Amino acid sequence: MRLRWISFGIALLLSTTAAILFTSVARASDPNDAPPPAQIENQVCLGCHSNRNLTMKLPSGETLSLFTDQAAFNASAHGRQGQRCTACHTNLTGYPHPPVTARDVRDFSIQMYAICRQCHDKVYQQSIDSIHAKDIAAGNRNAAICTDCHTAHYAGKPSEPRSRIPQTCQKCHSTIYNQYRESVHGAALLDQSNPDVPTCVDCHGVHNIGDPTTAAFRLKSPEICAKCHTDKARMRKYNISTNVMNTYVADFHGSTIELFEKQAPNQPTNKAVCYDCHGVHDIRQINDPKSTVIKENLLKTCQQCHPDATASFPASWTSHFDASPTKYPAVYYVNLFYTIFIPVIIGGMLGFVALDFARRLLNRFQKSGDA
């Protein structure tokens, strides 16, 4: 073991000497051709850490890899910015390095990830209130930290390609990913690279991910769905009605949910929200045989909240009541009748009152003139 560290020390010394000599020669010949200081420093570090076999045994018996792929780092967001190794590893000022106090590999990652705050404080502050950070604070070491999603040395743009977002979440949430992959949203993204469908972060947030099991999240969920499904330009591409939110809020379920959200946002309610009927991560097209809202499956869906529902129960449900002359014509023409009838009646009454008032004033003036 001692021989290995001596070898590393010699390699580091030689690398440092070579880097200094190279820098001196380059500056003497042409200062404009000299490599940037960060590159020189990183080359010194990589004199050892480019060795794939460089590892460390931790007290748990696990092996911690100390290897960094130079090409991958240079292609990363930090590498392209010319970031120094010591910008993150601030405790390393020479060799030998300070001893590692981590018990195991996960402990090492948890100790190190707070370094990201030095440059990304705003994002770090957002993450403090996330469900991941709360789980870490509660002792759940498996909850996600910065480097689980972005990696330690190879951070890139997390949304390029966009399919990378759910694939990143898959590391911890593989079961949910498999459901999403088969859904109408996931299939469109992963198979067709469709930019219009939601990914994990569109519904759950990025760094400020909340707890989706709370009453507050449940009450707010229709608004999350509405972000896309009330977007006229987006829905027009797929011939999908944007009236779903209005029709949902107009019925008993939606009216109650809206009332709870305003008056008691943390109180649970058993009234249906979008995902109770359509599914959560496994949403299907409404004409898919596996869809939970297709006629053949609708009774089972209703029975989740209405266990006594019979076969005739779903027949009274007219989707989102998006009536037209060809779809639910009776509802459409009744609505049209009242849309015309009510303004005419109220307008006629107001007109009658106004004319009567004018007539009375005119009669009074006429009597005053005769006197």
C-alpha positions in Angstrom: 0.0 0.0 0.0 2.8 2.4 0.9 4.6 1.5 -2.3 1.5 2.5 -4.3 1.3 5.9 -2.6 5.0 6.5 -3.2 4.5 5.7 -6.8 1.6 8.1 -7.0 3.7 10.8 -5.3 6.5 10.3 -7.8 4.0 10.4 -10.7 2.5 13.6 -9.3 5.9 15.2 -8.9 6.9 14.3 -12.5 3.6 15.6 -13.8 3.9 18.9 -12.0 7.5 19.4 -13.1 6.5 18.6 -16.7 3.6 21.0 -16.6 5.8 23.8 -15.2 8.5 23.3 -17.8 5.9 23.1 -20.6 4.3 26.3 -19.3 7.7 28.1 -19.1 8.7 27.1 -22.6 5.3 28.0 -24.1 5.3 31.4 -22.5 8.8 32.1 -23.6 8.0 31.3 -27.2 4.5 32.8 -27.5 2.4 33.9 -24.5 -0.8 33.6 -26.5 -0.2 29.9 -27.1 0.1 29.0 -23.4 -2.7 26.8 -22.0 -5.0 28.4 -19.5 -4.0 27.9 -15.8 -7.0 25.7 -15.1 -5.9 23.3 -17.8 -2.4 23.1 -16.4 -3.8 22.4 -12.9 -6.2 19.8 -14.1 -3.4 18.0 -16.0 -1.5 17.7 -12.7 -4.5 16.1 -11.1 -5.2 13.9 -14.0 -1.6 12.7 -13.8 -3.0 10.3 -11.2 -6.7 10.4 -11.6 -6.8 9.4 -15.3 -5.7 6.0 -14.1 -8.8 3.7 -14.3 -7.4 1.5 -11.6 -6.9 4.3 -9.0 -9.2 3.3 -6.1 -9.5 3.6 -2.3 -10.8 1.1 0.2 -13.3 2.6 2.6 -14.0 1.4 6.2 -17.2 -0.4 5.0 -15.1 -2.5 2.7 -16.4 -0.8 -0.4 -14.1 0.4 -3.2 -14.2 4.1 -4.1 -13.1 4.8 -7.7 -10.9 7.9 -7.9 -10.8 7.8 -11.7 -11.9 10.8 -13.9 -12.3 10.4 -17.6 -10.5 13.4 -19.1 -12.3 13.5 -22.4 -15.7 13.2 -20.7 -14.8 15.9 -18.2 -13.6 18.3 -20.9 -16.8 17.8 -22.8 -19.0 18.5 -19.7 -20.4 21.9 -18.8 -17.7 22.4 -16.2 -14.9 21.3 -18.5 -16.0 23.6 -21.3 -16.0 26.5 -18.9 -12.4 25.7 -17.9 -13.3 24.8 -14.3 -10.4 23.9 -12.1 -10.5 20.6 -10.1 -9.8 22.6 -6.9 -12.8 24.8 -7.5 -14.8 21.9 -6.1 -12.1 20.0 -4.2 -11.2 23.0 -2.1 -9.6 21.0 0.6 -6.9 19.7 -1.7 -3.9 21.9 -1.7 -1.1 19.4 -2.2 0.0 15.8 -1.9 -0.6 13.7 0.1 -4.3 14.6 0.3 -6.2 14.9 3.5 -7.7 11.6 4.8 -11.2 10.7 3.6 -13.6 10.4 6.5 -16.5 8.8 4.7 -17.6 5.3 5.9 -18.8 4.1 2.6 -19.3 5.2 -1.0 -22.8 6.8 -0.3 -21.4 8.6 2.7 -18.7 10.1 0.5 -21.3 11.3 -2.1 -23.5 12.9 0.6 -20.5 14.6 2.2 -19.4 16.0 -1.2 -22.6 17.2 -2.9 -23.0 20.3 -0.8 -20.0 21.7 -2.7 -22.4 22.4 -5.6 -23.8 25.2 -3.4 -20.7 27.3 -4.0 -21.7 28.1 -7.5 -25.4 27.1 -7.6 -26.7 28.6 -4.4 -30.1 29.6 -5.8 -30.8 26.1 -7.1 -29.5 24.6 -3.8 -31.8 26.8 -1.8 -34.8 25.5 -3.9 -33.8 21.9 -3.3 -33.7 22.4 0.5 -37.5 22.3 0.6 -37.8 19.3 -1.8 -39.0 15.9 -0.8 -35.5 14.6 -1.7 -33.7 17.0 0.7 -36.3 16.3 3.5 -35.7 12.6 3.1 -31.9 13.0 3.3 -32.4 15.1 6.5 -34.6 12.4 7.9 -31.9 9.8 7.4 -32.9 8.3 4.1 -29.5 8.0 2.4 -31.0 6.8 -0.9 -32.9 10.0 -1.6 -31.5 11.9 -4.6 -28.7 14.5 -4.3 -27.2 16.8 -6.9 -24.6 14.3 -8.2 -27.2 11.5 -8.5 -28.9 13.4 -11.3 -26.1 15.5 -12.8 -23.1 13.3 -12.0 -19.9 14.6 -10.2 -17.5 15.2 -13.1 -19.6 14.9 -16.3 -22.5 17.4 -15.8 -24.2 18.4 -19.0 -27.5 20.0 -20.0 -30.0 17.7 -18.3 -32.7 18.3 -20.9 -30.7 17.6 -24.1 -32.0 15.4 -25.4 -35.3 15.8 -23.6 -35.7 12.1 -23.1 -32.7 12.3 -20.7 -35.1 13.8 -18.0 -37.2 10.6 -17.4 -34.1 8.5 -18.0 -32.4 10.3 -15.1 -35.3 9.8 -12.8 -35.3 6.1 -13.8 -32.2 5.6 -11.7 -34.3 5.7 -8.6 -37.9 5.4 -9.9 -37.6 2.5 -12.4 -41.1 1.1 -11.8 -42.7 4.5 -12.5 -40.5 4.9 -15.5 -41.7 1.7 -17.0 -45.3 2.8 -16.5 -44.5 6.2 -18.1 -42.7 4.6 -21.0 -45.9 2.7 -22.0 -48.2 5.8 -21.5 -49.4 8.1 -24.2 -47.0 10.8 -22.9 -43.9 8.6 -22.5 -44.3 6.7 -25.8 -44.6 10.1 -27.7 -41.4 11.4 -26.0 -39.2 8.3 -26.0 -40.3 6.8 -29.4 -41.1 10.0 -31.3 -39.1 12.7 -29.5 -42.3 14.7 -29.3 -41.6 18.0 -27.5 -45.2 18.7 -26.6 -45.7 15.9 -24.0 -44.8 16.4 -20.3 -41.8 14.8 -18.6 -41.3 14.2 -14.9 -40.2 17.7 -14.1 -43.2 19.3 -15.9 -45.5 17.8 -13.3 -43.2 17.4 -10.2 -40.8 20.4 -10.6 -37.1 20.3 -11.0 -35.2 21.1 -7.8 -38.2 22.0 -5.7 -39.9 18.6 -6.0 -42.7 18.4 -3.5 -44.3 15.3 -1.9 -47.0 14.0 -4.4 -48.7 12.1 -1.6 -50.0 15.2 0.2 -53.5 16.6 0.1 -52.2 19.9 -1.2 -50.6 18.2 -4.2 -53.7 16.2 -4.9 -55.9 19.4 -4.9 -53.5 21.2 -7.1 -53.1 18.4 -9.6 -55.9 19.5 -12.0 -54.0 22.8 -12.5 -50.9 20.8 -13.4 -52.8 18.9 -16.1 -54.4 22.1 -17.3 -51.0 23.7 -18.0 -50.9 21.6 -21.2 -54.6 20.7 -21.7 -55.7 24.4 -21.9 -53.0 25.4 -24.3 -54.9 26.0 -27.5 -51.9 26.0 -29.8 -50.6 22.7 -28.4 -53.9 20.9 -28.2 -55.0 22.0 -31.7 -52.2 19.8 -33.2 -53.8 16.7 -31.7 -57.5 17.7 -32.1 -57.9 17.7 -28.3 -60.5 19.9 -26.6 -59.1 22.6 -24.3 -62.5 22.9 -22.5 -61.7 20.0 -20.2 -60.7 22.2 -17.2 -63.9 24.3 -17.5 -66.1 21.3 -17.8 -64.4 19.6 -14.9 -64.8 22.6 -12.6 -68.4 22.8 -13.6 -69.3 19.3 -12.4 -69.6 18.1 -8.8 -66.1 16.7 -8.5 -64.3 19.7 -9.9 -66.4 22.3 -7.9 -65.7 20.5 -4.7 -61.9 20.2 -5.4 -61.8 23.9 -6.3 -63.5 24.8 -3.1 -61.2 22.7 -1.0 -58.1 24.2 -2.7 -59.2 27.7 -1.8 -60.6 27.1 1.6 -58.8 24.0 3.0 -55.7 23.3 0.9 -54.3 20.8 3.4 -57.5 18.9 4.0 -57.9 15.5 2.3 -60.9 14.9 0.0 -62.2 11.8 -1.7 -63.6 13.7 -4.7 -62.0 12.6 -8.0 -59.2 14.5 -9.7 -57.8 14.0 -13.2 -55.5 11.1 -12.3 -58.1 9.2 -10.4 -59.9 8.5 -13.7 -57.1 8.8 -16.3 -54.2 7.3 -14.3 -51.0 8.9 -13.0 -47.9 7.7 -14.9 -49.7 5.2 -17.1 -52.2 7.6 -18.9 -53.5 6.1 -22.2 -55.3 7.6 -25.1 -59.1 7.6 -24.5 -59.6 5.2 -27.3 -56.9 2.8 -26.2 -58.3 -0.6 -25.1 -56.3 -0.3 -21.9 -57.5 3.2 -21.1 -59.3 3.5 -17.8 -61.9 5.8 -19.2 -62.9 3.7 -22.3 -66.5 2.5 -22.0 -65.6 -1.1 -21.3 -63.3 -0.1 -18.4 -65.3 2.8 -17.0 -67.3 0.9 -14.5 -64.2 -0.4 -12.8 -62.8 3.1 -12.7 -66.0 4.5 -11.2 -66.0 1.7 -8.6 -62.8 3.0 -7.1 -64.8 5.7 -5.4 -68.3 4.3 -5.9 -68.0 0.6 -4.9 -71.8 0.1 -5.2 -71.9 1.4 -8.8 -73.7 -0.9 -11.3 -73.4 -1.3 -15.0 -75.8 1.5 -15.6 -73.8 4.0 -13.4 -71.2 5.1 -16.0 -74.0 5.6 -18.7 -75.0 8.8 -16.9 -71.5 10.2 -17.3 -71.1 12.3 -20.5 -67.3 12.7 -20.4 -66.4 16.4 -19.8 -69.8 17.6 -21.1 -68.2 19.2 -24.1 -71.6 19.2 -25.9 -72.1 20.0 -29.6 -74.8 19.5 -32.2 -73.3 16.1 -33.0 -72.2 15.1 -29.5 -74.8 15.3 -26.7 -77.1 17.4 -28.9 -79.8 17.5 -26.2 -77.4 19.1 -23.7 -76.1 21.4 -26.3 -79.5 22.8 -27.4 -80.7 23.1 -23.8 -77.6 25.1 -23.0 -78.1 27.2 -26.1 -81.7 27.8 -25.2 -80.8 29.1 -21.8 -77.8 31.1 -23.1 -80.3 33.0 -25.3 -83.4 32.9 -23.0 -81.9 34.2 -19.8 -80.3 37.3 -21.3 -83.5 38.1 -23.2 -85.7 37.7 -20.1 -83.3 39.7 -17.8 -82.7 42.3 -20.5 -86.5 42.6 -21.1 -87.2 43.1 -17.4 -84.5 45.7 -17.1 -85.8 47.4 -20.2 -89.4 47.4 -18.8 -88.2 48.9 -15.5 -86.3 51.6 -17.4 -89.2 52.5 -19.6 -91.6 52.5 -16.7 -89.3 54.8 -14.7 -89.0 57.1 -17.7 -92.8 57.2 -18.1 -93.3 58.1 -14.5 -90.8 60.9 -14.7 -92.4 62.2 -17.8 -95.9 62.1 -16.3 -94.6 64.0 -13.2 -93.1 66.8 -15.4 -96.3 67.0 -17.4 -98.4 67.5 -14.3 -96.0 70.1 -13.0 -96.3 72.0 -16.3 -100.2 71.9 -16.2 -100.2 73.3 -12.7 
